[in-house]
Amino acid sequence: MKTMSESWDTYEAFRDMVRRIACDKIEPLAVDLDKTGGPPDAQFEIFRENELLGLGLPEEYGGGGGDLMAQVIAVEEMARVCSASALTMTAAWGTLDPLVRFGSAELKQAIIPPVAAGELRTAWCITEPQGGTDMAGMTTRAVEQDDCWVLNGTKRFITNGSWAHWYLVVARLDEDFAIFMVNADDPGICFGPPEDKMGLRGSPTSDVIFDDCRIPLDRIVGDRSGGLARMGLSLTHSRPVIAGQALGVAQGALDQAASYVKERKSQGKLLARYQLIQEKIGDMAIRVESARALLYRAVDFAMRGDPQARSLASMAKAACSDAAMSVAVDAVQLHGGYGYLRGVPVERMMRDAKITQIYEGTNEIQRLIIAKALLSEGGQA
Ligand SMILES: Cc1cc2nc3c(=O)[nH]c(=O)nc-3n(C[C@H](O)[C@H](O)[C@H](O)COP(=O)(O)OP(=O)(O)OC[C@H]3O[C@@H](n4cnc5c(N)ncnc54)[C@H](O)[C@@H]3O)c2cc1C
């Protein structure tokens, strides 16, 4: 058995490898991706060539079998230079987590290998127009009819909407909820126009609409009921990954700010020599490293299957995304007027940071999850 430090050396070697791809191949495309608004075809191809699209998928289905720590390291390093690209990479494995855990062997065999190979793309569809937070209030419905499931409803803000080939969809079934896999070629699926977003502009987002969408009965993922609880398990896994994306943005903004103040002069002195500037940089670094420590602890708990993992995942998601937002705002401030210009990385990072406080469960909801665990009978956060 490997010792912790031996495993850590392996993770760090993996980090170096991902960082090289991020810096050499993804960073040079980041400004243009943000300007043109994607889709990130070139980035997807780079991830495919470097076998990163199967990273979090099981080896028996052609994936890389990377554990949660490896996934978090990969997304952190990508988001450090381009958050939209990082999301494109993680969507490949993150959106299939419920299928991996609960799908039939036949469905997994049909879907996972081409996704791991980068031949097909995926999305997951939970949010609806009337509210993403209120998952139990969703109205998209599936009914069993003539040897098919027939789906009706609209999903909103779907990452990779219209760009993906497979959609994992949560819908009402009978008196409960179930999960289904819908293909972009199935009859009755269509897509809204691309959303014009503040940030993550290189990542496609749109409505996914089901209008009497008919799919075979064997496309159900798991049982006819318990879909929300199954999604809850996947969210405990995906929240640390989104926290990793936020941490990457925070680290990227700190890197940019630190190098800027070492070059920019005011009143004949480098900005880095002023104590007020040093205080800000020191404070930004504390926020980044505190968030990282909490995230890695959450990952450790999740990998050991500890019951506290859910609460820690929520803490990490809130802490990393709050750090990303505040560090990116400070990084813009340290760039003065130049930080306000399109094409300057910290301006994009500030816009990209915001979404990490909103999706994968808003930070308000993360705090409710943490408090509920803490305040329950005998509860610990
Ligand atoms: C770029 C982008 C990509 C996305 N990708 C996906 C995707 O791939 N798949 C997917 O399913 N969804 C996706 N989403 C949707 C995202 O997860 C939701 O926007 C998010 O969950 C919030 O839902 P909402 O927008 O409906 O806000 P609402 O649920 O309407 O919330 C509005 C505000 O009220 C607060 N609030 C709501 N209820 C409570 C409460 N009980 N107590 C306290 N505060 C509350 C919220 O915290 C928030 O501040 C994406 C969104 C964006 C913008």
The ligand as an SDF file (V2000), in Angstrom:
LIG
                    3D

 53 58  0  0  0  0  0  0  0  0999 V2000
  -23.7910   29.4690  -16.7170 C   0  0  0  0  0  0  0  0  0  0  0  0
  -24.7310   28.5360  -16.0260 C   0  0  0  0  0  0  0  0  0  0  0  0
  -24.5830   27.1600  -16.2150 C   0  0  0  0  0  0  0  0  0  0  0  0
  -25.4770   26.2820  -15.5830 C   0  0  0  0  0  0  0  0  0  0  0  0
  -25.3820   24.9400  -15.8580 N   0  0  0  0  0  0  0  0  0  0  0  0
  -26.3770   24.1010  -15.4200 C   0  0  0  0  0  0  0  0  0  0  0  0
  -26.4320   22.7400  -15.8550 C   0  0  0  0  0  0  0  0  0  0  0  0
  -25.5600   22.2650  -16.6040 O   0  0  0  0  0  0  0  0  0  0  0  0
  -27.4610   21.9660  -15.4250 N   0  0  0  0  0  0  0  0  0  0  0  0
  -28.4400   22.4350  -14.6000 C   0  0  0  0  0  0  0  0  0  0  0  0
  -29.3390   21.6850  -14.2620 O   0  0  0  0  0  0  0  0  0  0  0  0
  -28.4160   23.7390  -14.1680 N   0  0  0  0  0  0  0  0  0  0  0  0
  -27.4160   24.5780  -14.5730 C   0  0  0  0  0  0  0  0  0  0  0  0
  -27.4060   25.9000  -14.1760 N   0  0  0  0  0  0  0  0  0  0  0  0
  -28.4570   26.3780  -13.3040 C   0  0  0  0  0  0  0  0  0  0  0  0
  -28.0040   26.7090  -11.8820 C   0  0  0  0  0  0  0  0  0  0  0  0
  -27.6570   25.5250  -11.2030 O   0  0  0  0  0  0  0  0  0  0  0  0
  -29.1410   27.5060  -11.2340 C   0  0  0  0  0  0  0  0  0  0  0  0
  -29.1460   28.7820  -11.8440 O   0  0  0  0  0  0  0  0  0  0  0  0
  -28.9960   27.6190   -9.7310 C   0  0  0  0  0  0  0  0  0  0  0  0
  -29.1990   26.3650   -9.1160 O   0  0  0  0  0  0  0  0  0  0  0  0
  -29.9870   28.6260   -9.1300 C   0  0  0  0  0  0  0  0  0  0  0  0
  -31.2770   28.3880   -9.6050 O   0  0  0  0  0  0  0  0  0  0  0  0
  -32.1170   29.6530  -10.1650 P   0  0  0  0  0  0  0  0  0  0  0  0
  -31.2660   30.3420  -11.1460 O   0  0  0  0  0  0  0  0  0  0  0  0
  -33.4390   29.1630  -10.6290 O   0  0  0  0  0  0  0  0  0  0  0  0
  -32.2950   30.6040   -8.9110 O   0  0  0  0  0  0  0  0  0  0  0  0
  -33.4350   30.5100   -7.7830 P   0  0  0  0  0  0  0  0  0  0  0  0
  -33.5620   29.0900   -7.3260 O   0  0  0  0  0  0  0  0  0  0  0  0
  -34.6530   31.1810   -8.2660 O   0  0  0  0  0  0  0  0  0  0  0  0
  -32.7830   31.3590   -6.6200 O   0  0  0  0  0  0  0  0  0  0  0  0
  -32.7410   32.8130   -6.6610 C   0  0  0  0  0  0  0  0  0  0  0  0
  -32.0730   33.3140   -5.3730 C   0  0  0  0  0  0  0  0  0  0  0  0
  -32.8600   32.9440   -4.2510 O   0  0  0  0  0  0  0  0  0  0  0  0
  -32.1070   32.2010   -3.3250 C   0  0  0  0  0  0  0  0  0  0  0  0
  -32.9490   31.1560   -2.7340 N   0  0  0  0  0  0  0  0  0  0  0  0
  -33.7820   30.3110   -3.3710 C   0  0  0  0  0  0  0  0  0  0  0  0
  -34.3730   29.5040   -2.4700 N   0  0  0  0  0  0  0  0  0  0  0  0
  -33.9000   29.8510   -1.2510 C   0  0  0  0  0  0  0  0  0  0  0  0
  -34.1400   29.3900    0.0800 C   0  0  0  0  0  0  0  0  0  0  0  0
  -34.9490   28.3810    0.3230 N   0  0  0  0  0  0  0  0  0  0  0  0
  -33.4630   30.0010    1.0840 N   0  0  0  0  0  0  0  0  0  0  0  0
  -32.6010   31.0020    0.8400 C   0  0  0  0  0  0  0  0  0  0  0  0
  -32.3350   31.4730   -0.3900 N   0  0  0  0  0  0  0  0  0  0  0  0
  -32.9870   30.9100   -1.4230 C   0  0  0  0  0  0  0  0  0  0  0  0
  -30.9710   31.5810   -4.1550 C   0  0  0  0  0  0  0  0  0  0  0  0
  -29.8440   31.2610   -3.3390 O   0  0  0  0  0  0  0  0  0  0  0  0
  -30.6900   32.7020   -5.1330 C   0  0  0  0  0  0  0  0  0  0  0  0
  -29.8470   33.6560   -4.5420 O   0  0  0  0  0  0  0  0  0  0  0  0
  -26.5010   26.7850  -14.7480 C   0  0  0  0  0  0  0  0  0  0  0  0
  -26.6260   28.1710  -14.5650 C   0  0  0  0  0  0  0  0  0  0  0  0
  -25.7810   29.0330  -15.2070 C   0  0  0  0  0  0  0  0  0  0  0  0
  -26.0140   30.5130  -15.0430 C   0  0  0  0  0  0  0  0  0  0  0  0
  1  2  1  0
  2  3  1  0
  2 52  2  0
  3  4  2  0
  4  5  1  0
  4 50  1  0
  5  6  2  0
  6  7  1  0
  6 13  1  0
  7  8  2  0
  7  9  1  0
  9 10  1  0
 10 11  2  0
 10 12  1  0
 12 13  2  0
 13 14  1  0
 14 15  1  0
 14 50  1  0
 15 16  1  0
 16 17  1  0
 16 18  1  0
 18 19  1  0
 18 20  1  0
 20 21  1  0
 20 22  1  0
 22 23  1  0
 23 24  1  0
 24 25  2  0
 24 26  1  0
 24 27  1  0
 27 28  1  0
 28 29  2  0
 28 30  1  0
 28 31  1  0
 31 32  1  0
 32 33  1  0
 33 34  1  0
 33 48  1  0
 34 35  1  0
 35 36  1  0
 35 46  1  0
 36 37  1  0
 36 45  1  0
 37 38  2  0
 38 39  1  0
 39 40  1  0
 39 45  2  0
 40 41  1  0
 40 42  2  0
 42 43  1  0
 43 44  2  0
 44 45  1  0
 46 47  1  0
 46 48  1  0
 48 49  1  0
 50 51  2  0
 51 52  1  0
 52 53  1  0
M  END
$$$$
